[in-house]
Amino acid sequence: MSIIPAGPYRTLTTVEGDTFPYYIVPFDANGNCEGPLTQQHLMAHAANHSDIFVFSHGWNNDWSTATQRYESFIKGFQAQRRSLNLPMPAGYKPLLVGVFWPSQALEWFDSETGPGFAAGGDPAEQDAAVEASRRMLNDIATRLAAENRSRFFTLAQAERLSGSEAREFASLLLSTGEASADDDAGPSASVTESDMLASAAAFGEPEPDYDAVHGFSPQQGAPSASAGSLPQAALGLGDVLQALDPRQILKPFTVWQMKNRAGKVGGRGVAALLEGLRRQSKARIHLLGHSFGCKVVMTAVCSLPEDLGADDGQPPVTSAVLLQPAVSQYAFAPRVPGREPAVAGGFVKALQRVQRPIVTTFSDHDVALTKLFHLALRRQSDLGEDLNIAAGGPPSKYAALGGYGPQDSGAAITDILDPGQAYDFGSARLVGVRGTRTISGHGDISNASTWWLAYAVAASA
């Protein structure tokens, strides 16, 4: 008997009282569908619906967390429609699809205690921490040559690594092939051991309170993040290699790993899903992504066949809302600054494949994307660059879209609005929504203002 139902995961009810299906389609790390019968059932019934909403979660989401996030957003969206008497287009008959992909490799970003914390702590928390770290290490180990796995676990379990051990550990991680350079802003040089250790050095300073970095509230969101003691300048390799915690090397690796994995899932798995939905149905397709889930959905759009939609002259996707995207600030730039030869951002194609403006939020309160993301992506040659390029501006060329908004992309910028206030996106193809007022942390993406933003985009004419 299949664990994943070969049909809807749940059946929900619209504000109008009509039932509608909610599917979850799982993919593995390489973008292979793990619920083919579920996907087949979805395709067979897609034509019966007017609007198809496709969600993708970000990092640190197991099955339970991902489904809770999806259902929190769905219920909040529905409750807001009911309380404000918000109409949907005539003949509205929705279908929901939640994408699930393995994205749990960043557990240590939430806690510095790890599996070795004091035995006097909460046993349930200790069990959860051990299980999470075990899953992460096993996920990496399965991608190593069999003869290297024992050495990998030995180094990963060490309290401190010498300089030679740190380089050996970095080399093992790179041998998985899951940390290729990828910043959504065109191709760049291959990642080296020195790149990884340089990023580890940048993470070497005391870190902030992580309660709101990946916080999740099904109501009004997470509490504001504490800035704490944040890295202001990168350490040199000589400093960090004197005694390095292996977790400091795992941090940048897992950022690269999950970012690249999101691209594989989007380009191989979700692209095929969207193509099938578009060919089977004339429904409006709406995309919603969070964090690395934004890379999933945008890579999927950019990977669609060029001729998709040519039969009716309509772009294959109707709308896209990107909530705190963990992608490059230049992902939509027609030309990425400082790149020679000239190269366009990785998601430029999406601007012509989505009918309505692509809308993306960013927030000063997103600690993960304003303080940490660009540190993980810094190469050795970038260490020591000025982190104060402009007051209030991005601290690095590797800064995140969800932290600082779209750069060099011709985007319109507007402030996030409260329910009932009308958005005017004008003729812009890309809109950056400054969400600092209501988005209090990286995980605070299910609240009244984000439900209203999703409604404004999906229900617009």
Buried (B, 14 or more C-beta within 10 A) or exposed (E): EEEBBEBBBBEBEBBEEEEBBBBBBBBBBEBEBBBEEBBBBBBEBBEEBBBBBBBBBBBBBBBEBBBBBBBBBBBBBBEBBEEEEBEBEEEBBBBBBBBBBBBBBBBBBBBEEBBEBEEEEEEEEBEBBBEBBEBBBEBBBEBBEEEBBEBBBEBBEBEEBEBEBBBBBBEBBBBBEBBBBBBBBBEBEEBBBBBBBBBBBBBBBEBBEBBBBBBBBBEBBBBBBEEEEBBEEBBEBEEBBEEBBBBBBBBBBBBBBBBBBBBBBBBBBBBBBBBBBBBBBEBBBBBBBBBBBBBBBBBBBBBBEEEBBEEEEBBBBBBBBBBBBBBBBBBBBEBBEEBEEEBBBBBBBBBEBBBBBBBBBBBBBBBBBBBBBBBBBBBBEBBEBEBEEEEEEBBBBBBBBBBBBBBBBEBBEBEBBEBEEEBEBEEBBBBBBBBBBBBBBBBBBBBBBBBBBBBBBBBEE
